[in-house]
Amino acid sequence: MTHVSVLKINLEALEHNFNFFKSKLKASTKFLGVVKAFGYGSDSVAVAKHLERIGTNYLAVAYAKEGVALRKAGIKLPILVLHPQPDQFALLIKNCLEPNLYNFKSLEVFVKVLSKNKLENYPIHIKFNTGLNRLGFVADDIPKIISILAANSSVKLASIFSHLAASEDLSEKAFTLSQINQFEQIANKVKKELGYTPMQHILNTSGVVNYSEAQFDMVRIGIGLYGFGNEEKTTNQLQSVVQLQSKISQIHTIKAGETVGYNRAFLSDKVIKTATIPVGHADGISRQQGNGVGYVYINNQKAFIVGNVCMDMLMVDVTAINCAEGDTVYIYKDQAHIEDLAAKQNTIPYELLTAISQRIERKVV
Ligand SMILES: *Cc1c(COP(=O)(O)O)cnc(C)c1O
């Protein structure tokens, strides 16, 4: 289906952002680009292909199927699957994807599936929980992990890693430093008992911005690649990778006493002009943006949403804007726009980006 709304994806901006983060790293530090959730709502294949072209070392997705889509598109880079499900292990192996194993069940099942396939030295990644309390082994698990690895030549530990809970929040600096310190101790213990040296990584985007001294062997950059640094100074140096555009479907003159949209949520007290735009909550525009909260840009002016956001459309106030049916509308114009809308609906750009629905056409520019 073709939908008049399109999400433009700017690969030059992606490359700029990649180079920005590269410049914060030692030459020897590997760069893992996170392309989970359709490349943060953009186009994981287009983004991954470009990242591969410009020298990214690793990619990460959340689930095996996301990695399979990249393999089908011809991507050759190693791909870390951050949250693989045991029933997908065979698929994962078939596609040369590398699992994050985070508990004994996942480790033991994976080793079993490998030995069935008679594979040797298959790269795996082991995650340690240092305070996020989401996924991961703990330090006390190390002896048992080592004994499993020693007994199974089917696996080779490619890396050990952890994830920070509040790397963007400098008021949590003491906690973050304790996570880094804990991770370092865990890694040293693993390396000593393992007999070879796997890579070590803990930093995400804000980790690189605020704690670049803890870059170890690799960093995992997600949101930064798409243009968001989780703080103004960094974001200002990044470029926006996505821009969501649409076109005005129809313009209405609303008389005083008339209402607009479902539930008659907007009642006009004067004559106004509205424009109907073909994006709605099914496209990822939250109903929380309705009734004057959110806005789009038309002819460089803000046009606020009138009434409730519908499933496939929304109406905006264009009384003061010189515009016509068919004119371009910027639903998400740039980072500042996305950040402002995210703040207004009490969330973060990550959520707005990944909510952009798959029915919106992606167009690489
Ligand atoms: C999503 C994710 C990242 C990327 O985080 P950003 O804040 O987007 O850079 C890194 N590591 C893990 C484990 C993740 O789940």
Ligand as a Chemical Component Dictionary entry (heavy atoms), coordinates in Angstrom:
data_LIG
# 
_chem_comp.id                   LIG 
_chem_comp.type                 NON-POLYMER 
_chem_comp.pdbx_formal_charge   0 
_chem_comp.three_letter_code    LIG 
# 
loop_
_chem_comp_atom.comp_id 
_chem_comp_atom.atom_id 
_chem_comp_atom.alt_atom_id 
_chem_comp_atom.type_symbol 
_chem_comp_atom.charge 
_chem_comp_atom.model_Cartn_x 
_chem_comp_atom.model_Cartn_y 
_chem_comp_atom.model_Cartn_z 
_chem_comp_atom.pdbx_ordinal 
LIG C1 C1 C 0 19.590 -0.809 23.048 1  
LIG C2 C2 C 0 20.881 -1.146 23.673 2  
LIG C3 C3 C 0 22.031 -0.355 23.446 3  
LIG C4 C4 C 0 21.987 0.978  22.720 4  
LIG O1 O1 O 0 21.656 1.994  23.627 5  
LIG P1 P1 P 0 21.595 3.529  23.173 6  
LIG O2 O2 O 0 21.257 4.241  24.411 7  
LIG O3 O3 O 0 20.513 3.603  22.156 8  
LIG O4 O4 O 0 22.925 3.858  22.608 9  
LIG C5 C5 C 0 23.238 -0.802 23.937 10 
LIG N1 N1 N 0 23.313 -1.955 24.656 11 
LIG C6 C6 C 0 22.230 -2.710 24.921 12 
LIG C7 C7 C 0 22.391 -3.939 25.737 13 
LIG C8 C8 C 0 20.978 -2.327 24.456 14 
LIG O5 O5 O 0 19.902 -3.072 24.747 15 
# 
loop_
_chem_comp_bond.comp_id 
_chem_comp_bond.atom_id_1 
_chem_comp_bond.atom_id_2 
_chem_comp_bond.value_order 
_chem_comp_bond.pdbx_ordinal 
LIG C1 C2 SING 1  
LIG C2 C3 SING 2  
LIG C2 C8 DOUB 3  
LIG C3 C4 SING 4  
LIG C3 C5 DOUB 5  
LIG C4 O1 SING 6  
LIG O1 P1 SING 7  
LIG P1 O2 DOUB 8  
LIG P1 O3 SING 9  
LIG P1 O4 SING 10 
LIG C5 N1 SING 11 
LIG N1 C6 DOUB 12 
LIG C6 C7 SING 13 
LIG C6 C8 SING 14 
LIG C8 O5 SING 15 
# 
